[in-house]
Amino acid sequence: MATTPLPLPMEVDDLTPEWFSAALGQTVGAVTVLDRHSGTTGRAHVALVGDGVPLTVFVKLPPFDAGQRVFVDSTSMGTTEARFYRDLAPEIPARIPAVWFSDYEAGTDGDGDHYVMVLEDLTASGCRFPTPTDDDIAHRARDIVEQLVPVHARFWTSPRFDAGGDLEWIAPKGTGRGDGGAAMVQMALDALADRLPEGFVPLAEFYVARSPEIMQLYRAGERTLIHGDAHLGNLFVDGDRTGFLDWAVLGYAPGMRDVAYTLTNSIPTEVRRASERVIIDRYCELLRAHDIDLVFAEAWEQYRLFSVYSWVAAACTAAMGSKWQPEHVGLGGTARATVAAVDLDALGLLHERL
């Protein structure tokens, strides 16, 4: 993907006709910002005027809030996603946003990382965004996992993640970095325990006490490229096909991490209970079509284990109040993930394995 000789924009006001012309390789006569908001990234919905350019695009930038920028820079989330869209997106055998431009560079003089992604306006493309209350949520749960299979299969145990490989930069972005979220789980335990289902407290207390050992368990099993954050808020539907947004926490881990993350975090409890075994069996079946032999018993144990990872992610989001997601989203995901962990006796599995 071509780079632009102009500096990468850091603010919405930097999205000028001159910059878009250089980035898109077409003359852009006018730029209108239709909407802007900020969370873990800055986002702008932009209309363009010019021949051969899209009428509207979705632009991702560093967060507009200085404190959020510091957090995102510390995790490399922004540069990771920009690098994904710049270098790896053409290889992904799944529906993802079309990429008009993406690039990144390390910040200088303490101004933080620079990155920008100019992506397809999915709403303008006729796509919709799924929710747990959709009438077709049971079908969507199955389709999400089926759409993940080609991605996982393509990169399954690939030597490209090894030292010297072109995907070496992804290899460290797996499970089990830092404290595994233990400090934030403690924050959730202190602030939210009385607002969450039975089972949250014993799992939280065990996780905070034993997180380094649990993270060692996460590393077991054959690994592949994973989306890393495949909850419903990071998905879209094009026709009847599920697509994947927000690749900022992609990683190198067992594929079942994505499956568990989706099913235990986002899918309504009654739907998950009714379909999870069938879906995981189908996941194994589809992998076999790619000459990958993951037996159901192993996949099921991985699923139980990674339900803990999904639960941690939800608990960390809830611990942040409304800084990452609206509070009800974090609490809802944590409640679903807690019930799933209890259903799957994830704490019992941890006791057995440790």
C-alpha positions in Angstrom: 0.0 0.0 0.0 1.4 3.4 -0.9 2.6 5.9 1.7 2.0 9.6 1.5 4.7 12.2 1.7 2.5 14.3 3.9 2.6 13.9 7.7 0.1 11.4 9.1 -2.8 13.2 10.6 -3.2 13.2 14.4 -6.4 15.2 14.6 -9.6 15.4 12.6 -8.6 18.9 11.5 -5.6 17.3 9.8 -7.9 15.4 7.4 -7.6 18.0 4.6 -8.3 17.7 0.9 -4.5 17.8 0.3 -3.9 14.9 2.7 -6.7 12.8 1.2 -5.5 13.5 -2.3 -2.0 12.3 -1.4 -3.3 9.2 0.5 -5.8 8.1 -2.1 -3.8 9.1 -5.2 -6.8 11.0 -6.5 -7.7 14.6 -6.4 -10.0 15.3 -3.5 -11.7 18.7 -3.8 -13.5 18.9 -0.5 -13.7 17.1 2.8 -16.7 17.3 5.2 -16.6 15.7 8.7 -20.0 14.2 9.2 -19.4 12.9 12.7 -16.5 12.3 15.1 -16.1 10.6 18.4 -13.3 9.0 20.5 -12.7 6.0 22.7 -9.6 3.7 22.4 -9.3 5.3 18.9 -10.4 8.5 17.4 -13.1 8.0 14.8 -14.4 10.3 12.0 -17.1 9.7 9.4 -16.0 11.8 6.4 -17.6 12.8 3.1 -15.3 13.3 0.1 -15.7 15.2 -3.2 -13.6 14.1 -6.1 -13.4 11.8 -9.1 -12.6 8.1 -8.3 -12.9 8.5 -4.6 -15.5 7.0 -2.2 -18.4 9.3 -1.3 -17.8 8.6 2.4 -15.1 6.9 4.5 -14.5 5.9 8.1 -11.2 7.2 9.5 -9.5 5.9 12.6 -6.9 8.1 14.3 -5.2 8.3 17.7 -7.7 9.0 20.5 -8.6 12.7 20.9 -8.1 12.5 24.7 -4.5 12.8 25.8 -4.9 10.2 28.6 -6.4 7.7 26.2 -3.5 8.3 23.8 -1.0 7.3 26.5 -2.9 4.1 27.2 -3.2 3.1 23.6 0.5 3.9 22.9 1.4 1.7 25.9 -0.4 -1.3 24.3 0.6 -0.5 20.6 -3.1 -1.0 19.7 -3.2 1.8 17.2 -0.1 0.9 15.3 -0.9 -2.8 15.4 -4.3 -2.2 13.7 -2.8 0.2 11.2 -0.1 -2.4 10.4 -2.7 -5.1 10.0 -4.7 -3.1 7.5 -1.6 -1.9 5.7 0.2 -5.2 5.4 -2.0 -8.2 6.2 -5.6 -7.3 5.3 -5.3 -8.5 1.7 -4.5 -12.0 2.9 -7.4 -12.4 5.3 -10.0 -14.9 4.0 -12.9 -13.1 5.7 -15.1 -10.1 5.2 -13.3 -7.1 6.6 -13.6 -3.4 5.8 -12.1 -2.4 2.5 -8.9 -0.4 3.1 -8.3 2.9 1.2 -5.2 3.8 3.1 -3.4 2.7 6.3 0.0 3.7 7.7 1.7 4.3 11.0 5.0 5.6 12.4 6.5 6.0 15.8 5.9 9.3 17.5 8.7 11.8 18.1 9.4 14.3 20.9 6.9 12.6 23.1 3.9 13.2 20.9 2.8 9.6 20.8 2.4 7.1 17.9 1.1 8.4 14.6 -1.4 6.2 12.7 -4.3 6.5 10.4 -6.7 4.1 8.7 -9.1 5.2 5.9 -11.6 2.4 5.7 -14.9 1.5 4.0 -18.0 3.1 5.3 -19.9 -0.1 6.1 -23.2 1.6 6.7 -23.0 3.1 3.2 -22.2 -0.4 1.9 -25.5 -1.6 3.3 -24.0 -3.6 6.2 -25.6 -3.8 9.6 -24.2 -4.4 13.1 -25.4 -7.4 15.2 -26.7 -7.2 18.7 -27.5 -9.9 21.3 -31.3 -9.3 20.9 -31.4 -9.9 17.1 -33.9 -12.5 16.0 -31.2 -14.4 14.1 -28.6 -14.4 17.0 -28.4 -18.2 17.1 -27.6 -18.3 13.4 -25.2 -15.4 13.8 -23.3 -17.3 16.6 -22.8 -20.2 14.3 -21.8 -18.1 11.3 -19.2 -16.1 13.3 -17.4 -19.3 14.2 -17.7 -20.6 10.7 -16.2 -17.4 9.2 -13.3 -17.6 11.6 -12.2 -21.0 10.4 -10.6 -19.9 7.1 -8.6 -17.3 8.9 -7.4 -19.7 11.6 -6.7 -22.4 9.0 -4.7 -20.2 6.8 -2.2 -19.3 9.5 -2.3 -22.5 11.6 1.2 -23.1 13.1 2.6 -21.0 10.2 6.4 -20.5 10.3 5.8 -16.9 9.3 5.4 -16.2 13.1 8.9 -17.5 13.8 12.0 -15.4 14.3 12.8 -13.8 10.9 9.3 -14.4 9.5 7.2 -11.6 8.1 4.6 -12.1 10.9 7.2 -12.2 13.7 5.8 -8.8 14.9 2.5 -10.6 15.8 4.0 -13.5 17.7 4.4 -11.6 21.0 0.8 -10.4 20.8 -0.7 -13.6 22.2 -2.2 -14.5 25.5 -0.4 -14.1 28.8 1.3 -10.7 28.6 1.9 -8.4 31.6 -0.2 -9.4 34.6 -3.0 -10.8 32.4 -5.4 -8.1 33.6 -5.2 -9.2 37.3 -5.0 -5.7 38.6 -8.1 -4.7 36.7 -10.0 -7.8 37.8 -9.2 -6.7 41.3 -10.7 -3.3 40.5 -13.8 -5.0 39.2 -13.9 -7.2 42.3 -13.6 -4.2 44.6 -16.2 -2.0 42.8 -18.7 -4.3 41.1 -18.9 -7.7 42.9 -22.4 -6.9 44.2 -23.6 -6.1 40.7 -22.5 -9.4 39.1 -23.8 -13.0 39.2 -22.9 -15.6 41.7 -19.5 -17.1 40.8 -17.8 -13.9 40.0 -16.1 -13.5 43.3 -14.5 -16.9 43.7 -13.2 -16.8 40.1 -11.9 -13.3 40.5 -10.1 -14.1 43.7 -8.5 -17.2 42.2 -7.5 -15.4 39.1 -5.9 -12.5 40.9 -3.9 -15.0 43.1 -2.8 -17.3 40.3 -2.8 -15.3 37.0 0.8 -16.0 36.1 0.2 -19.7 36.1 -3.1 -19.3 34.3 -1.3 -17.4 31.6 1.0 -20.3 31.1 -2.0 -22.5 30.4 -3.1 -20.1 27.7 0.1 -20.7 25.8 -0.5 -24.4 25.3 -1.8 -25.8 22.1 -1.3 -25.1 18.4 -1.4 -21.4 17.6 -2.6 -19.3 14.7 -3.6 -15.7 13.8 -6.6 -14.7 15.9 -8.8 -11.6 15.8 -8.5 -11.4 19.6 -11.6 -9.3 20.3 -14.4 -10.8 18.4 -17.4 -9.7 20.5 -20.5 -8.5 18.7 -19.5 -4.8 18.9 -16.5 -5.6 16.6 -18.6 -7.4 14.0 -20.8 -6.5 11.1 -23.1 -8.4 8.8 -22.9 -8.0 5.0 -26.0 -9.8 3.5 -25.8 -12.9 5.6 -22.1 -13.0 6.1 -20.4 -11.9 9.3 -17.5 -9.6 9.0 -14.8 -8.5 11.4 -13.8 -5.0 12.6 -11.3 -3.6 15.0 -8.2 -5.7 14.7 -6.2 -3.8 17.3 -5.7 -6.8 19.6 -5.0 -9.5 17.0 -2.6 -12.1 18.3 -0.9 -15.5 18.0 -2.8 -18.0 20.1 -5.0 -21.1 19.9 -8.0 -20.4 17.6 -10.3 -21.5 20.3 -9.6 -18.3 22.1 -11.6 -16.4 19.4 -14.4 -19.0 19.6 -14.7 -18.8 23.4 -14.5 -15.0 23.3 -17.4 -14.8 21.0 -19.7 -17.4 22.5 -19.2 -16.7 26.2 -18.9 -12.9 26.1 -21.5 -11.8 23.5 -24.1 -14.6 22.9 -27.1 -14.7 25.1 -26.8 -17.4 27.7 -29.7 -19.6 26.5 -28.4 -19.5 23.0 -24.9 -20.4 24.0 -26.1 -23.3 26.2 -28.2 -24.7 23.4 -25.5 -24.5 20.7 -22.0 -24.3 22.0 -21.2 -28.1 21.7 -22.7 -28.2 18.2 -20.7 -25.1 17.2 -17.4 -26.4 18.5 -18.0 -29.7 16.8 -18.6 -27.8 13.6 -15.5 -25.8 14.1 -13.4 -29.0 14.3 -15.2 -30.5 11.3 -14.4 -27.4 9.2 -10.8 -27.4 10.3 -10.5 -31.0 9.1 -11.4 -29.8 5.6 -8.2 -27.9 5.8 -6.3 -31.0 7.0 -6.1 -29.7 10.6 -6.9 -32.3 13.2 -8.3 -30.7 16.3 -10.4 -33.3 18.2 -13.5 -32.3 20.0 -12.3 -33.3 23.5 -9.2 -31.1 23.1 -11.2 -28.2 21.6 -13.8 -28.4 24.4 -11.1 -28.2 27.1 -9.6 -25.2 25.3 -13.0 -23.7 25.2 -13.5 -24.1 28.9 -10.0 -22.6 29.5 -10.5 -19.6 27.2 -13.9 -18.8 28.7 -11.7 -17.5 31.6 -9.8 -15.3 29.1 -13.1 -14.0 27.8 -14.3 -13.4 31.3 -11.2 -11.4 32.2 -11.6 -9.2 29.1 -15.2 -8.4 30.0 -14.3 -7.8 33.7 -11.5 -5.4 32.7 -13.9 -3.5 30.5 -16.4 -3.3 33.3 -13.7 -2.1 35.7 -13.1 0.9 33.5 -16.7 2.1 33.9 -17.6 4.0 30.7 -14.1 4.8 29.5 -13.9 1.9 27.0 -17.5 1.0 26.5 -20.8 2.3 28.0 -21.0 0.9 31.5 -24.0 -1.4 30.7 -22.0 -3.0 27.9 -19.2 -4.0 30.2 -21.5 -5.2 32.9 -23.6 -7.2 30.5 -20.6 -8.9 29.0 -19.1 -9.7 32.4 -22.5 -11.1 33.6 -22.7 -13.4 30.5 -19.1 -14.4 30.8 -19.4 -15.2 34.5 -22.5 -17.4 33.9 -20.6 -19.2 31.1 -17.6 -19.8 33.3 -19.8 -21.2 36.0 -21.7 -23.4 33.5 -18.3 -24.7 32.1 -16.8 -25.2 35.6 -13.9 -23.1 34.4 -12.7 -22.7 38.0 -12.8 -26.4 38.5 -10.7 -26.8 35.3 -8.1 -24.3 36.7 -7.9 -26.2 39.9 -7.3 -29.5 38.0 -4.7 -28.0 35.7 -2.8 -26.1 38.4 
